Structure formats: C-alpha cells, structure tokens
Amino acid sequence: MPVLTNKRILVVNPGPVYPVRAMNQMRTHNMIRTLSRDFKVNLLTPYIDEESLDQSNKAMALTGGKYIPVKSAKHKGNLLRKRINQLSEYLNYYLFGIDKEVTTNKRNNRKFISIIREGGYRIVISNYWEASLFFKDLGNDVYKILDPHYAVGENLSVLQRFRDRKIKYFFEKRRLDKNLRLEFEVIKASDLLLPLSQRNHTEFLKISPDKPMLLIPDGAELDHYFSFRSTPDPYTILFYGAMGSSQNRGAFRRLYKNIFPELKKEFPELKLLVVGSNPPEDIRSLHNGEDIIVTGFVEDVRPWLAKAWLSIIPLELGSGFRGRVIELMAMKIPVAGTHNALDSIGFENGKQGFISDSDEDLINFGRRLLRDPSYYKEISQSACEFVRVNYSIEATFGKLDEFLKDHLSVGSN
C-alpha cells in the first residue's frame, strides 16, 4: 500500500451527482458524505447546466470539500455541439460497436488526468469503468479505486435471453464483447475494486481473481423508512421505479399484462399502485383512481409505499443494484421479482422475499401473501431486519472509510 502525504480523495463521476435524482447519484453522494468524516473529499464531474453547477458547489461545501467542474459535451447551452456529439456516438456504435458512453467519456480523459496531476491527488475513486479509461494513463503514485456500478458479464448474461432478436442481438453482442475487453483493461489498471453485489463480485473474479476487492453495497440512511408507520391495504400490489427508464417500463408492462390479471381473477378487489416519475402517456392513461393508480412524481414516496401489501418487480433488462428495493424492505413491504431485479440484494429466497423468472411462480407467491397474513408478517419482518443489518451507511460505505484508514499510510494534512 502506498504512503500518502495527505488525506485528500478525488471522486470522479461521468455526470452530475447533484441534484440527486437517481440511485446511482445517491451511491456517490453517500460515499462522499461517509468518507468526508476522515478525509477531505473533492468531486470532479462534467456539468450539464447551471443548476447542476450551483447544486454541486453547495453540496460539496457542506461536506468540507470542493467541486471541480468540467463543462460537459452534453451541456444544454450548446445544442449544435450536443447534436454533433450524439451523431458521433451513434456512428461509433453502429459502425464499430463502440459503446456510446465510452465515446462520450473519452472526451474528458485528458482533462481528468490534467486535473489529477496538477492537484497532486494520490487517491482517486472513479465511478463506472467506461468513464475510468484514464486510469491506464495514471502512474503508480496514484492509488486508483474503481467503483464500476455493474459488471459487463451481467449484461452479457441477460442478452442471451434475446438471441431471437437477431439484428439487435448482433449489435449488442458486439458492443458488450468490446466492453468486456475494455473493462478488463480498466480493472487491470486499478488498485482496488468496489463491487456492489455478490453477483458483481463473482463476475470480477472471473476477470481478475487476484485483484483486491471490497464489496460495498448501496447503503442508505434508512431511518426515514424504518420510522414511517405503514398502513398496508391487503389488496394493493405496488410497482415502484422511475418510469423514464425503458427497463422499468418493460417490467411494469409485464406485471400489468401477465401477472396482475391472474391475481385479480381470484382477488377482485385487487389494486395496482404505480409510483414513479415520468410515466409515459400509455401508462398514465391507465389511471382510473380505483383499481389502477398511477401517481407520477411525488415529493415523498413513503405515504404511497405504506399502502402496499407487496411489490412485484419482473425486470428483464438492466444490471447493477436495485436501491429502491431496500426502501421497500425497510418499510416491511415483501418483494418478489426476477433474478435480474433481486439477485443483487443478496437475501435468501423464500425468507426475506421471493425470486423467480417465471410469471407463474410470481403469481403463486402473490397468492400466498394475499391469502396468508401470518406468512406475510413473517416475510415482511424478516425483510426489514435484513436491510437493517446489511444496508446501513456504516455496514456499507463505512467499510470503505475504515479500509482506507487501516490500509493506507497517510499524513495529518
């Protein structure tokens, strides 16, 4: 481990962290806040507008660090440049199989390296492997920590389910194969990896079994949810997630078309509650205020979540960690979903929730919870205790803080 002359850490993110609107931003925010107890943490990101610039400066000032902005290629103030860059991303993807995020982030690599060197940073934490290609050009005097957020191998596994969509499969398989090679290069250049789930960890072991790793799930301040008094309606099923995501929209439609109707045959009073921002018109139009309720964005989700008896998440696409599941479990709401939705949480199937890729299995689990209040109570309490033990700030980001204090020799500056 290196001997460092100061206690400064630079956190690099490929897009704005503030204002926090998504779970990936919340992960970076909670990491900064926790590490700021023992280190001076600065944040380097591109910014897309004046709001993100102002919010980032204010948020970092509260932690005792500073914000280092780089104007984004996707800045809202330069529409022509934004469109040219988007065209470049699409051409690189379709002609050469290069990930659009890789194309975007390469533009900032030289700037990031210059800022790191000029600032004399000795510890750098970078988020997302595709935004961390600059690690390959940093010397051994910088301790490089990669927070990948997901593993390419996860996406390759999911892609196998769509082999029948031949054109899309060809382009996506080519992109992911290239990504796997680039991910390997970034991991090789890193000194420490921060997988966020056991599934992540397993994929990274395949790539680099000897690389130091520290499993850091998405911890959260959960007292906000633990303390809220729930009044669940025994006939309300919840779908919870940002509806601007195509992955979430696909999961909702599977629930609405395949699972909800089968349960409603047996339980005519059943309601479907949809909580999440930016629902498209075809989902908003389903709202009737009776058995289908679509809230759109709400300032405080807890009063809505508190109405749910269970949540079903039949997610097919995407990878990474499902942070909103932790909120549900903290409020004693049983969760059921696909492996892609819930494997990252790490609970025991059948004890703190239920996992299956089969619609029939998800329907049967829903039936059991709706029929059996004692089983519902057993699952809901077990789920709450599981997240209390495993997903607090101290149990997650606190581990990274302790690791850095214990394993890096630092001065007092």
QUIPE-V448149 format. One record per pair of residues at least 12 apart in sequence whose C-alpha atoms are under 8 Angstrom apart, sorted by the first residue. I is the first residue (numbers start at 0). J is the second residue. Records with the same first field share a line. If there is no record, write none. Layout:
# QUIPE-V448149
I=J / J
This chain:
# QUIPE-V448149
0=406 / 407 / 408
1=140 / 142 / 407 / 408
2=407 / 408 / 409
3=121 / 407 / 408 / 409 / 410
4=409 / 410 / 411 / 412
5=409 / 410 / 411 / 412
6=37 / 38 / 39 / 409 / 410 / 411 / 412
7=38 / 39 / 40 / 41 / 120 / 121 / 122
8=38 / 39 / 40 / 41 / 120 / 121 / 122 / 123 / 124
9=40 / 41 / 42 / 43 / 115 / 120 / 122 / 123 / 124
10=31 / 40 / 41 / 42 / 43 / 123 / 124 / 125 / 126
11=42 / 43 / 44 / 123 / 124 / 125 / 126
12=42 / 43 / 44 / 45 / 125 / 126 / 127 / 130
13=44 / 45 / 104 / 126 / 127 / 130
14=44 / 45 / 46 / 47
15=44 / 45 / 46 / 47 / 51 / 55
16=28 / 44 / 51 / 55
17=51 / 54 / 55 / 58
18=50 / 51 / 54 / 55
22=322 / 323
23=148
26=217 / 218
29=218 / 219 / 392 / 396
30=396
31=62
32=62
33=392 / 396 / 397 / 400
34=396 / 397 / 399 / 400
35=62 / 63 / 64
37=400
39=63 / 64
40=62 / 63 / 64 / 65
41=59 / 64 / 65 / 66 / 67
42=59 / 64 / 65 / 66 / 67
43=66 / 67 / 68 / 69
44=67 / 68 / 69
45=68 / 69 / 70 / 71
46=68 / 69 / 70 / 71 / 74
47=70 / 71 / 73 / 74 / 75
48=74 / 75 / 76
52=68
69=110
72=84 / 103 / 106
84=103
87=102
88=100 / 102 / 103
92=174
93=170
96=170 / 171 / 173 / 174 / 177
97=174 / 177 / 178
98=174 / 178
100=129 / 130
101=129 / 130
104=129 / 130
105=130 / 132
108=132 / 133
109=133
111=133
112=133 / 136 / 137
120=141
121=140 / 141 / 142
122=141 / 142 / 143 / 144
123=141 / 142 / 143 / 144
124=143 / 144 / 145 / 146
125=143 / 144 / 145 / 146
126=145 / 146 / 147 / 148
127=145 / 146 / 147 / 148 / 149
128=145 / 146 / 147 / 182 / 185 / 186
129=181 / 182
131=145 / 185
132=181 / 184 / 185
134=185 / 188 / 189
135=184 / 185 / 188
142=189 / 190
143=188 / 189 / 190 / 191
144=189 / 190 / 191 / 192 / 193
145=186 / 189 / 190 / 191 / 192 / 193
146=192 / 193 / 194
147=192 / 193 / 194
148=194 / 195 / 319 / 320
149=194 / 195 / 199 / 318 / 319 / 320
150=199 / 202 / 203 / 318 / 319
151=175 / 178 / 179 / 182
152=179 / 202
153=198 / 199 / 202 / 318
154=175 / 317 / 318
155=172 / 175
157=315 / 316 / 317 / 339
158=171 / 172
183=206 / 207
186=207
187=207 / 210
190=210 / 211
191=210 / 211 / 212 / 213
192=210 / 211 / 212 / 213
193=212 / 213 / 214 / 215
194=212 / 213 / 214 / 215 / 216
195=214 / 215 / 216 / 217 / 319 / 320 / 343
196=214 / 215 / 216 / 319 / 320 / 343 / 344 / 345
197=214 / 343 / 345
198=342 / 343
199=319 / 343
200=212 / 214
213=399
215=395 / 396 / 398 / 399
216=320 / 390 / 395 / 396
217=320 / 322 / 390 / 395 / 396
218=390 / 391 / 392 / 393 / 394 / 395 / 396
219=390 / 391 / 392
220=391 / 392
221=326 / 329 / 387 / 391
224=301 / 326 / 329 / 330
225=329 / 330 / 383
227=301 / 330
228=305
229=302 / 305 / 306 / 330
230=305 / 306
231=305 / 306 / 307 / 308
232=306 / 307 / 308
233=307 / 308 / 369
234=266 / 268 / 269 / 270 / 307 / 308 / 369
235=269 / 270 / 271 / 272 / 306 / 307 / 308 / 309
236=269 / 270 / 271 / 272 / 307 / 308 / 309 / 310 / 311
237=271 / 272 / 273 / 274 / 304 / 307 / 308 / 309 / 310 / 311
238=251 / 271 / 272 / 273 / 274 / 310 / 311 / 312
239=273 / 274 / 275 / 310 / 323
240=274 / 275 / 276 / 323
241=274 / 275 / 276 / 277 / 278
242=275 / 276 / 277 / 278 / 279
243=276 / 277 / 278 / 279
246=314 / 315 / 316 / 317
247=314
249=314 / 315
250=312 / 313 / 314 / 315
251=312 / 313
253=313
254=311 / 312 / 313
257=358
258=358 / 359 / 361 / 362
259=271
261=362
262=362 / 365 / 366
268=290
269=290
270=289 / 290 / 291 / 292
271=290 / 291 / 292
272=291 / 292 / 293 / 294 / 307
273=291 / 292 / 293 / 294 / 295
274=293 / 294 / 295 / 296 / 297 / 300 / 303 / 304
275=294 / 295 / 296 / 297
276=294 / 295 / 296 / 297
277=295 / 296
278=295
283=295
304=327 / 330
305=330
307=332
308=332 / 333 / 369
309=332 / 333 / 334 / 335 / 365 / 368
310=327 / 332 / 333 / 334 / 335
311=334 / 335 / 336 / 361
312=334 / 335 / 336 / 337 / 340
313=335 / 336 / 337 / 340 / 356
314=336 / 337 / 339 / 340
315=337 / 339 / 340
316=339
317=339
318=339
319=343
320=343 / 344
321=340 / 341 / 343 / 344
324=341 / 344
325=344 / 386 / 390
328=379 / 382 / 383 / 386
329=382 / 383 / 384 / 386 / 387
330=383
331=379 / 380 / 382 / 383
332=379 / 382
333=351 / 352 / 375 / 378 / 379 / 382
334=352 / 353
335=352 / 353 / 354 / 355 / 361 / 364
336=353 / 354 / 355 / 356 / 361
337=354 / 355 / 356 / 357
338=354 / 355 / 356
341=354
342=354
346=385
349=378
350=378 / 381 / 382
351=378 / 379 / 381 / 382 / 385
352=378 / 382
